């Protein structure tokens, strides 16, 4: 990294954590500037509650959150590794502030050669990628509208600002945003998304895959820092309606309720899928032997998998023609049921490995539902991939070579 890029990057990181470059430079001298009296001051907690957030830690009597729901239709091309489609965002402004613009996250732009994230990752392999990679990804965005009208927008790194035709009213104002988007899936994307080659086909672990609204809150206003790889994701809650069109020999699993199982499973697989929903023992839905049998998938060129997930902050999915699929029911304290599913290739099958994934998933969800609260989602899916343990609502991507205790440790979507 040259000196100018390093200086810009250092200044940006210091600004994020509230340290001036002068203070940072002073700390590099031999004499420490640490003051324990200041660090443990009696007035360390300077905000003792307000109408939005009480001092007890509970929401205040005027607490609010904005909301964002999504209708997403995409296709997967397994020849070019492209995800392409349309997103409609239904955004509700519950804040006391009128909003003239809306910030979105474009996380795939981190995988552009021009991104801040690409400038700060190590030159050699790391969990979040390496600066030596020649992959040049990121979104192509078009047909952007707000409230049904063309809008002005600007994109800066992993951030997109949409200027609204009319300011969005406070305390309940609603607007629909829409755009077309596409990108090439990175082989390994910051330990969150990627492509795992297997003997019977690539496994696509798809996350950080759609333009999403940034959070607007009473602490920071718009939370619009650029995404550089590390960190979990602070996002608004809402409902997701997702349609994924993939080659018909693929199976698509997504963290949500499958709405059209009769259209995407063969009759025999549909019977097994329904059996798994009421079985405490793991049921094979698509076996290893079936993976290489073309009759184990419907005789079509493509299929569209339709899913819905309610009251969640994000959604992720996976697709492959190499998937073995099995499942079992999850018994919740309330008496409700959920479905544990596992999707993995033959390389992960056997030797106390992924053939036990559904067993582990079921046990994990049932245990924590008893200990803490009912699991809120209709499914809990574990996917074998080249991503090492990334959890999204109702779906987990785990290392395909995990087995025994390490596989047990992956579970818990």
C-alpha positions as CSV (number, residue, x, y, z in Angstrom):
1,X,0.0,0.0,0.0
2,X,1.5,3.4,-0.9
3,X,1.9,6.1,1.7
4,X,-1.0,8.3,0.5
5,X,-3.5,5.4,0.5
6,X,-2.2,4.4,4.0
7,X,-2.7,7.9,5.4
8,X,-6.2,8.2,4.0
9,X,-7.2,4.8,5.3
10,X,-5.6,5.4,8.8
11,X,-7.4,8.8,9.0
12,X,-10.8,7.1,8.1
13,X,-10.3,4.3,10.7
14,X,-9.3,6.8,13.4
15,X,-12.3,9.0,12.6
16,X,-14.6,6.0,13.0
17,X,-13.5,5.4,16.6
18,X,-13.3,9.0,17.5
19,X,-9.5,9.6,17.7
20,X,-7.7,12.5,16.1
21,X,-4.6,11.9,14.1
22,X,-2.7,14.2,16.5
23,X,-3.8,12.1,19.5
24,X,-2.8,8.9,17.7
25,X,0.6,10.4,16.9
26,X,1.1,11.3,20.5
27,X,0.4,7.7,21.6
28,X,3.2,6.5,19.4
29,X,5.7,8.3,21.6
30,X,7.3,6.5,24.5
31,X,5.3,8.3,27.2
32,X,1.7,7.0,27.6
33,X,-1.2,9.4,27.6
34,X,-3.5,6.9,29.4
35,X,-5.3,8.4,32.3
36,X,-7.1,5.8,34.5
37,X,-9.1,8.5,36.3
38,X,-10.6,9.6,33.0
39,X,-11.2,6.0,31.8
40,X,-13.1,5.1,35.0
41,X,-14.7,8.4,35.7
42,X,-17.9,8.4,37.8
43,X,-19.6,10.1,34.8
44,X,-18.4,7.4,32.3
45,X,-22.1,6.9,31.5
46,X,-23.0,10.4,30.4
47,X,-26.4,9.6,28.8
48,X,-28.7,8.6,31.6
49,X,-31.8,7.8,29.5
50,X,-34.2,9.8,27.4
51,X,-37.7,9.3,25.9
52,X,-36.3,6.9,23.3
53,X,-33.9,4.8,25.5
54,X,-34.4,4.6,29.2
55,X,-31.6,4.4,31.7
56,X,-32.7,0.9,32.7
57,X,-31.8,-0.3,29.2
58,X,-35.4,-0.8,28.2
59,X,-37.0,1.1,25.3
60,X,-38.2,4.5,26.3
61,X,-41.9,5.5,26.1
62,X,-41.3,7.1,22.6
63,X,-38.9,4.5,21.3
64,X,-39.0,3.9,17.6
65,X,-37.4,1.8,14.8
66,X,-37.7,2.4,11.1
67,X,-38.7,-0.7,9.0
68,X,-37.8,-2.1,5.6
69,X,-39.5,-4.9,3.8
70,X,-38.2,-6.4,0.5
71,X,-39.6,-8.0,-2.6
72,X,-36.7,-9.5,-4.5
73,X,-36.6,-11.5,-7.8
74,X,-33.3,-12.7,-9.0
75,X,-31.8,-15.3,-11.3
76,X,-28.5,-17.3,-10.9
77,X,-26.4,-18.1,-13.9
78,X,-24.0,-20.9,-13.0
79,X,-22.0,-20.4,-16.1
80,X,-21.0,-16.8,-15.5
81,X,-21.6,-16.8,-11.7
82,X,-23.9,-13.8,-12.1
83,X,-26.8,-12.9,-9.8
84,X,-29.2,-10.5,-11.5
85,X,-32.6,-9.2,-10.7
86,X,-34.8,-6.5,-9.1
87,X,-35.4,-5.3,-5.6
88,X,-38.4,-3.4,-4.3
89,X,-37.9,-1.8,-0.9
90,X,-40.9,-0.8,1.2
91,X,-39.5,1.7,3.8
92,X,-41.4,3.2,6.7
93,X,-40.0,6.2,8.6
94,X,-41.1,5.9,12.2
95,X,-38.6,8.5,13.4
96,X,-39.6,12.0,14.5
97,X,-37.5,13.4,11.6
98,X,-38.5,14.2,8.0
99,X,-36.1,12.4,5.7
100,X,-35.0,14.1,2.4
101,X,-32.8,11.2,1.3
102,X,-32.2,7.5,2.1
103,X,-28.9,5.7,2.5
104,X,-28.4,2.1,1.3
105,X,-25.7,-0.5,1.8
106,X,-24.1,-2.0,-1.3
107,X,-21.9,-4.6,0.4
108,X,-20.8,-6.3,-2.9
109,X,-18.9,-3.1,-3.8
110,X,-16.3,-4.1,-1.2
111,X,-15.1,-6.6,-3.8
112,X,-14.4,-3.9,-6.4
113,X,-10.7,-3.1,-6.9
114,X,-11.5,0.5,-6.1
115,X,-13.1,-0.1,-2.7
116,X,-11.8,1.1,0.7
117,X,-12.2,-2.5,1.9
118,X,-9.8,-3.7,-0.8
119,X,-7.3,-1.1,0.3
120,X,-7.2,-2.2,3.9
121,X,-7.3,-6.0,3.8
122,X,-3.8,-7.6,4.1
123,X,-1.7,-8.3,1.0
124,X,-1.8,-12.0,1.8
125,X,-4.8,-14.3,2.6
126,X,-7.0,-13.2,5.5
127,X,-10.5,-14.0,6.7
128,X,-11.8,-10.9,4.8
129,X,-9.9,-11.5,1.5
130,X,-6.5,-10.3,0.3
131,X,-5.4,-7.2,-1.5
132,X,-3.5,-9.4,-4.0
133,X,-6.7,-10.8,-5.5
134,X,-7.4,-9.9,-9.1
135,X,-11.1,-10.3,-8.8
136,X,-12.9,-7.0,-9.6
137,X,-16.6,-7.2,-8.5
138,X,-19.3,-4.9,-7.3
139,X,-22.8,-4.0,-8.4
140,X,-24.2,-2.8,-11.6
141,X,-27.2,-0.6,-10.7
142,X,-29.9,0.7,-13.0
143,X,-33.6,1.8,-13.2
144,X,-33.6,3.4,-9.8
145,X,-37.0,4.8,-8.7
146,X,-38.6,6.3,-5.6
147,X,-42.3,6.6,-5.1
148,X,-42.7,5.5,-8.8
149,X,-40.5,8.3,-10.1
150,X,-36.9,8.5,-11.4
151,X,-34.7,9.8,-8.7
152,X,-31.2,11.2,-8.3
153,X,-28.7,9.0,-6.6
154,X,-25.0,8.7,-5.9
155,X,-22.8,5.8,-5.1
156,X,-19.7,6.0,-3.0
157,X,-17.8,2.8,-2.3
158,X,-20.3,0.5,-0.4
159,X,-22.9,3.3,0.1
160,X,-25.7,4.6,-2.1
161,X,-27.7,7.8,-1.4
162,X,-31.2,8.2,-3.0
163,X,-32.6,11.7,-3.0
164,X,-36.4,11.5,-2.6
165,X,-38.7,13.5,-4.9
166,X,-40.6,14.5,-1.8
167,X,-39.3,14.4,1.7
168,X,-40.5,11.4,3.6
169,X,-42.8,12.4,6.5
170,X,-41.9,11.7,10.1
171,X,-43.8,9.2,12.3
172,X,-45.2,6.8,9.7
173,X,-44.2,8.1,6.2
174,X,-43.8,5.4,3.7
175,X,-42.0,5.1,0.3
176,X,-41.2,2.4,-2.2
177,X,-37.8,2.2,-3.7
178,X,-37.0,0.0,-6.7
179,X,-33.9,-0.8,-8.8
180,X,-32.3,-3.5,-11.0
181,X,-29.0,-4.9,-9.9
182,X,-26.5,-7.5,-10.9
183,X,-23.0,-8.7,-9.8
184,X,-20.6,-11.5,-10.2
185,X,-20.3,-13.8,-7.1
186,X,-16.8,-13.7,-5.7
187,X,-15.0,-17.0,-5.2
188,X,-14.4,-16.0,-1.6
189,X,-16.2,-12.9,-0.2
190,X,-15.0,-11.7,3.2
191,X,-16.0,-15.0,4.9
192,X,-19.7,-14.2,4.2
193,X,-20.3,-15.4,0.6
194,X,-18.6,-17.5,-2.0
195,X,-18.4,-20.4,-4.4
196,X,-17.2,-23.9,-3.4
197,X,-16.2,-26.2,-6.3
198,X,-17.1,-29.9,-5.8
199,X,-17.0,-32.9,-8.0
200,X,-20.7,-32.6,-8.8
201,X,-21.0,-28.9,-9.2
202,X,-20.3,-25.5,-7.5
203,X,-22.0,-24.6,-4.3
204,X,-23.1,-20.9,-4.2
205,X,-23.4,-19.4,-0.7
206,X,-25.2,-16.1,-1.4
207,X,-25.1,-13.3,1.2
208,X,-24.6,-9.5,1.0
209,X,-26.4,-9.9,-2.3
210,X,-29.1,-7.2,-2.6
211,X,-29.1,-3.4,-2.0
212,X,-30.5,-2.8,1.5
213,X,-31.5,0.2,3.5
214,X,-29.0,1.5,6.1
215,X,-30.2,2.0,9.7
216,X,-31.5,5.5,10.7
217,X,-31.5,5.8,14.5
218,X,-31.6,8.3,17.4
219,X,-27.9,7.8,18.2
220,X,-26.1,8.2,14.9
221,X,-28.8,9.3,12.5
222,X,-27.8,7.5,9.3
223,X,-25.4,4.6,10.0
224,X,-23.6,4.9,6.7
225,X,-20.0,4.0,7.3
226,X,-18.4,2.1,4.4
227,X,-18.3,-1.7,4.8
228,X,-14.7,-3.1,4.9
229,X,-15.3,-6.7,5.8
230,X,-15.2,-7.1,9.6
231,X,-18.3,-6.8,11.8
232,X,-21.8,-8.1,12.1
233,X,-24.6,-6.2,10.4
234,X,-26.9,-3.6,11.9
235,X,-30.1,-3.5,9.8
236,X,-33.7,-2.6,9.9
237,X,-36.3,-5.4,10.4
238,X,-39.1,-6.3,8.0
239,X,-40.5,-9.0,5.8
240,X,-38.8,-10.7,2.8
241,X,-40.5,-12.1,-0.3
242,X,-37.8,-13.7,-2.4
243,X,-37.9,-15.5,-5.8
244,X,-34.8,-17.2,-7.0
245,X,-34.7,-18.6,-10.6
246,X,-31.9,-21.2,-11.0
247,X,-31.1,-24.0,-13.3
248,X,-33.6,-26.8,-12.8
249,X,-30.8,-29.3,-11.7
250,X,-30.0,-27.0,-8.8
251,X,-31.6,-27.0,-5.3
252,X,-32.1,-23.6,-3.7
253,X,-32.3,-23.3,0.1
254,X,-33.1,-20.0,1.7
255,X,-33.6,-18.9,5.3
256,X,-37.4,-18.7,5.1
257,X,-40.6,-20.7,4.3
258,X,-40.7,-22.4,1.0
259,X,-44.0,-21.4,-0.6
260,X,-44.1,-23.7,-3.7
261,X,-42.5,-27.0,-2.8
262,X,-44.8,-28.9,-5.2
263,X,-43.3,-26.9,-8.1
264,X,-39.6,-27.5,-7.3
265,X,-39.4,-31.0,-5.9
266,X,-40.0,-34.2,-7.7
267,X,-43.1,-36.1,-6.4
268,X,-40.9,-38.5,-4.4
269,X,-38.8,-35.8,-2.9
270,X,-41.9,-33.8,-2.0
271,X,-43.2,-36.8,-0.1
272,X,-39.8,-37.1,1.8
273,X,-39.8,-33.3,2.4
274,X,-43.2,-33.5,4.0
275,X,-42.2,-36.5,6.0
276,X,-39.2,-34.7,7.4
277,X,-41.5,-31.9,8.8
278,X,-43.0,-34.4,11.2
279,X,-40.0,-36.7,11.9
280,X,-37.7,-36.6,14.9
281,X,-35.2,-38.8,12.9
282,X,-33.3,-37.4,9.9
283,X,-35.1,-38.0,6.6
284,X,-33.1,-38.1,3.4
285,X,-34.9,-35.8,0.9
286,X,-32.3,-36.1,-1.9
287,X,-29.7,-38.8,-1.5
288,X,-26.1,-38.9,-2.7
289,X,-27.0,-41.5,-5.4
290,X,-29.6,-39.1,-6.7
291,X,-27.2,-36.2,-7.2
292,X,-25.8,-37.7,-10.4
293,X,-29.2,-39.0,-11.6
294,X,-30.8,-36.4,-13.9
295,X,-34.2,-37.8,-13.1
296,X,-33.8,-36.6,-9.5
297,X,-34.8,-33.1,-10.7
298,X,-37.8,-31.9,-12.7
299,X,-37.3,-32.0,-16.5
300,X,-37.1,-28.3,-17.1
301,X,-34.4,-25.7,-17.9
302,X,-35.0,-23.5,-14.9
303,X,-37.1,-23.4,-11.8
304,X,-38.2,-20.5,-9.6
305,X,-38.0,-21.1,-5.8
306,X,-40.4,-18.9,-3.8
307,X,-39.7,-18.1,-0.2
308,X,-41.0,-15.8,2.6
309,X,-39.3,-14.7,5.8
310,X,-41.1,-12.5,8.3
311,X,-39.7,-10.0,10.9
312,X,-36.0,-10.5,10.1
313,X,-33.1,-8.2,9.5
314,X,-31.6,-10.0,6.5
315,X,-32.0,-13.0,4.3
316,X,-29.4,-15.4,2.6
317,X,-29.5,-18.5,0.4
318,X,-27.5,-21.2,-1.3
319,X,-27.8,-23.1,-4.6
320,X,-26.2,-26.1,-6.1
321,X,-26.7,-29.1,-8.3
322,X,-24.4,-31.0,-5.9
323,X,-26.6,-30.8,-2.8
324,X,-27.6,-33.8,-0.8
325,X,-30.6,-32.6,1.3
326,X,-31.9,-34.1,4.5
327,X,-34.2,-32.8,7.3
328,X,-36.1,-33.3,10.5
329,X,-38.7,-31.5,12.6
330,X,-37.8,-29.1,15.4
331,X,-40.0,-29.2,18.5
332,X,-40.4,-25.9,20.2
333,X,-41.6,-25.2,23.7
334,X,-44.8,-23.4,22.5
335,X,-45.8,-26.6,20.7
336,X,-45.0,-25.1,17.3
337,X,-42.7,-26.9,14.9
338,X,-39.9,-25.8,12.6
339,X,-37.9,-27.6,10.0
340,X,-34.1,-28.4,10.3
341,X,-32.5,-28.9,6.9
342,X,-28.9,-29.6,5.8
343,X,-27.4,-29.1,2.3
344,X,-24.0,-30.6,1.5
345,X,-22.0,-32.3,-1.2
346,X,-20.8,-35.9,-1.3
347,X,-17.3,-34.8,-0.2
348,X,-18.9,-33.8,3.2
349,X,-20.9,-37.0,3.6
350,X,-19.7,-39.7,6.0
351,X,-17.1,-40.2,8.7
352,X,-19.2,-38.5,11.4
353,X,-19.5,-35.4,9.3
354,X,-22.4,-33.7,7.5
355,X,-24.7,-36.7,7.6
356,X,-25.2,-35.6,11.3
357,X,-25.7,-31.9,10.5
358,X,-29.5,-32.0,10.8
359,X,-29.3,-33.9,14.1
360,X,-27.0,-31.2,15.4
361,X,-29.2,-28.4,14.1
362,X,-32.3,-29.8,15.6
363,X,-30.7,-30.4,19.0
364,X,-29.2,-26.9,19.1
365,X,-32.4,-25.1,18.3
366,X,-34.5,-27.2,20.7
367,X,-32.0,-26.7,23.5
368,X,-31.8,-22.9,23.1
369,X,-35.5,-22.6,22.7
370,X,-35.9,-24.2,26.1
371,X,-33.2,-22.2,27.7
372,X,-34.0,-18.7,26.3
373,X,-37.0,-18.3,24.0
374,X,-38.9,-20.0,21.1
375,X,-37.0,-20.1,17.9
376,X,-38.8,-17.5,15.7
377,X,-38.2,-18.8,12.1
378,X,-39.9,-21.6,10.2
379,X,-36.6,-23.3,9.2
380,X,-33.0,-23.7,10.4
381,X,-30.7,-24.6,7.5
382,X,-27.0,-25.6,7.6
383,X,-25.1,-25.3,4.3
384,X,-21.7,-26.8,3.5
385,X,-19.6,-24.1,1.8
386,X,-16.2,-22.4,1.7
387,X,-17.5,-19.8,4.2
388,X,-16.5,-20.5,7.8
389,X,-19.5,-20.2,10.1
390,X,-21.5,-17.2,9.0
391,X,-24.9,-16.9,10.6
392,X,-27.9,-15.3,9.0
393,X,-31.6,-15.5,10.1
394,X,-32.6,-19.2,9.6
395,X,-29.5,-20.2,7.7
396,X,-25.8,-20.9,8.5
397,X,-22.9,-21.4,6.1
398,X,-20.3,-23.8,7.6
399,X,-17.0,-25.2,6.4
400,X,-17.6,-28.2,4.2
401,X,-14.8,-30.1,5.8
402,X,-16.1,-29.7,9.4
403,X,-16.9,-32.9,11.2
404,X,-17.6,-34.1,14.8
405,X,-17.1,-31.3,17.3
406,X,-16.2,-28.7,14.8
407,X,-19.4,-29.3,12.9
408,X,-21.4,-29.2,16.1
409,X,-19.9,-25.8,16.9
410,X,-21.1,-24.4,13.6
411,X,-24.8,-25.0,14.3
412,X,-27.3,-22.5,15.6
413,X,-28.9,-20.3,12.9
